[in-house]
Amino acid sequence: MSLTKQLQELQAFDDRHKWLIDADLTYCSGRFLLIRDDFFFRLSGGYLLHQASEKYLKTLRKLLLPDIRMRKGDHNLGQILDDLKGKIETSWFNKITQSIKRIGPLADFRYPDLTATGDIKTMREGLEGADYLVASVRKQIDNRSPTIAYKAIRRYIKGSKNNDQNL
C-alpha cells in the first residue's frame, strides 16, 4: 500500500481512532524503552509512557465529552482527569488518581534542564502506574464504545499488513 493510500486511510478515522492508535503505539514504544538495560533509553521510555497516558485519557475524555478540544489540558494528566469528574464512577476515579501520581515524575524526563529523578524506583513505579492506567482506560473505552478499539486496530492492521517487509 502506498504512503498516500495509508495517509488517506488514516484520515478516514475520527479523532477517537487516531488518538487511540497513537496512544497504543506510544505506550508500546515507551514500555519497551523503559525496560531496556540501557539507561539512555529508559529516560526516553519514561517520557513516552507519560505521553501515552495523556493520549489515553484524552481519548476517553473525547468519548465522554465529544465537543471538547482534544488538546485541552496540554500535558497535565490531573487537569485532563478533572474534566472526567461526574462522568466516571468515583472508585475508578480515585484509583486512576493514584496511578497519575506515580506517572507524574516521568513527565520531567523530556526536559534535560530539569533534575528528573531517573532512578530505578521512580521508573518502576511510573511503569506500574502507566500499566494500570492503560488497562483501566482501555476497559472504560471498551465498555462505553466496544467498536472503537476494534475499528482502530483493524484499520491499523489493514494499513500496515502490506508493509511487513519494511518494518
C-alpha positions as CSV (number, residue, x, y, z in Angstrom):
1,M,0.0,0.0,0.0
2,S,1.4,3.4,-1.0
3,L,2.2,6.1,1.6
4,T,-0.5,8.3,0.1
5,K,-3.1,5.5,0.5
6,Q,-2.0,4.9,4.1
7,L,-2.5,8.6,4.8
8,Q,-5.9,8.6,3.2
9,E,-6.9,5.6,5.4
10,L,-5.6,7.3,8.5
11,Q,-7.7,10.4,7.6
12,A,-10.8,8.2,7.4
13,F,-10.5,7.7,11.2
14,D,-12.4,10.0,13.5
15,D,-10.4,11.7,16.3
16,R,-11.0,8.9,18.8
17,H,-9.5,6.3,16.5
18,K,-6.4,8.4,15.7
19,W,-5.7,9.1,19.3
20,L,-6.3,5.5,20.4
21,I,-3.9,4.1,17.8
22,D,-1.3,6.8,18.6
23,A,-1.7,6.0,22.4
24,D,-1.3,2.3,21.8
25,L,1.9,2.8,19.7
26,T,3.3,5.4,22.1
27,Y,2.6,3.1,25.1
28,C,4.3,0.1,23.5
29,S,7.3,2.1,22.5
30,G,7.7,3.7,25.9
31,R,7.3,0.4,27.7
32,F,9.8,-1.3,25.5
33,L,12.4,1.5,26.0
34,L,11.8,1.7,29.8
35,I,12.5,-2.0,30.4
36,R,15.7,-1.9,28.3
37,D,19.0,-2.3,30.1
38,D,20.4,0.9,28.6
39,F,19.8,3.9,31.0
40,F,19.8,6.3,28.0
41,F,16.7,4.7,26.6
42,R,15.0,4.5,29.9
43,L,14.6,8.3,30.1
44,S,13.0,8.4,26.7
45,G,10.8,5.5,27.6
46,G,9.6,7.3,30.8
47,Y,8.6,10.3,28.8
48,L,6.8,8.3,26.2
49,L,4.8,6.4,28.9
50,H,3.7,9.8,30.3
51,Q,2.7,10.9,26.8
52,A,0.8,7.7,26.2
53,S,-1.1,8.1,29.5
54,E,-2.1,11.6,28.4
55,K,-3.3,10.3,25.0
56,Y,-5.4,7.5,26.6
57,L,-7.0,10.0,29.0
58,K,-7.7,12.4,26.2
59,T,-9.3,9.6,24.1
60,L,-11.6,8.7,27.0
61,R,-12.4,12.3,27.5
62,K,-13.3,12.7,23.8
63,L,-15.6,9.7,24.0
64,L,-17.4,11.1,27.1
65,L,-17.3,14.8,26.1
66,P,-17.4,14.8,22.3
67,D,-17.4,18.6,22.0
68,I,-14.2,19.2,24.0
69,R,-11.0,20.2,22.2
70,M,-8.6,17.2,22.2
71,R,-5.6,19.3,23.1
72,K,-7.3,21.0,26.1
73,G,-5.2,20.4,29.3
74,D,-1.9,20.1,27.5
75,H,0.3,17.6,29.3
76,N,-1.3,17.9,32.7
77,L,-2.8,14.5,33.5
78,G,-4.6,15.8,36.6
79,Q,-6.4,18.5,34.6
80,I,-7.4,16.1,31.9
81,L,-8.8,13.8,34.6
82,D,-10.7,16.6,36.3
83,D,-12.7,17.0,33.0
84,L,-14.0,13.5,33.6
85,K,-15.4,14.2,37.1
86,G,-19.1,13.3,37.2
87,K,-18.8,11.1,34.0
88,I,-17.0,8.2,35.7
89,E,-17.7,6.3,38.9
90,T,-15.8,7.6,41.9
91,S,-14.0,4.4,42.8
92,W,-12.4,4.3,39.3
93,F,-11.5,8.0,39.5
94,N,-9.7,7.5,42.8
95,K,-7.6,4.6,41.6
96,I,-6.6,6.5,38.5
97,T,-5.6,9.5,40.5
98,Q,-3.1,7.2,42.4
99,S,-1.7,6.0,39.1
100,I,-1.3,9.5,37.8
101,K,0.7,10.4,40.9
102,R,3.1,7.5,40.1
103,I,3.3,8.5,36.4
104,G,3.8,12.3,37.2
105,P,7.6,12.2,37.7
106,L,8.1,10.7,34.2
107,A,6.9,14.0,32.6
108,D,10.1,15.7,33.6
109,F,12.2,13.2,31.7
110,R,11.6,15.2,28.5
111,Y,13.3,18.3,29.8
112,P,17.1,17.9,30.0
113,D,17.5,21.1,32.2
114,L,15.2,19.7,34.9
115,T,16.5,17.5,37.6
116,A,14.3,14.5,36.8
117,T,14.6,11.6,39.2
118,G,15.8,8.9,36.8
119,D,16.3,6.2,39.5
120,I,15.0,2.7,39.1
121,K,12.4,3.0,41.8
122,T,10.8,6.1,40.1
123,M,10.8,4.3,36.8
124,R,9.3,1.1,38.1
125,E,6.5,3.0,39.9
126,G,5.9,5.0,36.8
127,L,5.7,1.9,34.7
128,E,3.3,0.2,37.2
129,G,1.1,3.4,37.2
130,A,1.1,3.6,33.4
131,D,0.2,-0.1,33.1
132,Y,-2.7,0.3,35.4
133,L,-3.9,3.5,33.8
134,V,-3.7,2.0,30.3
135,A,-5.6,-1.2,31.3
136,S,-8.3,0.8,33.2
137,V,-8.8,3.4,30.5
138,R,-8.9,0.8,27.7
139,K,-11.6,-1.0,29.7
140,Q,-13.6,2.2,30.2
141,I,-13.4,2.9,26.4
142,D,-14.4,-0.7,25.5
143,N,-17.3,-0.6,28.0
144,R,-18.7,2.6,26.5
145,S,-18.0,2.0,22.9
146,P,-16.8,-1.5,22.1
147,T,-16.3,-0.9,18.4
148,I,-13.8,1.9,18.8
149,A,-10.8,-0.2,19.8
150,Y,-11.7,-2.9,17.3
151,K,-12.0,-0.5,14.4
152,A,-8.8,1.3,15.3
153,I,-6.8,-2.0,15.4
154,R,-8.5,-3.4,12.3
155,R,-7.7,-0.2,10.3
156,Y,-4.1,-0.1,11.6
157,I,-3.5,-3.7,10.6
158,K,-5.2,-3.2,7.2
159,G,-2.9,-0.2,6.6
160,S,0.3,-2.0,7.7
161,K,-0.1,-5.6,6.5
162,N,1.4,-4.9,3.1
163,N,4.4,-3.2,4.6
164,D,5.7,-6.0,6.8
165,Q,8.9,-6.2,4.8
166,N,9.6,-2.5,5.5
167,L,9.4,-2.9,9.3
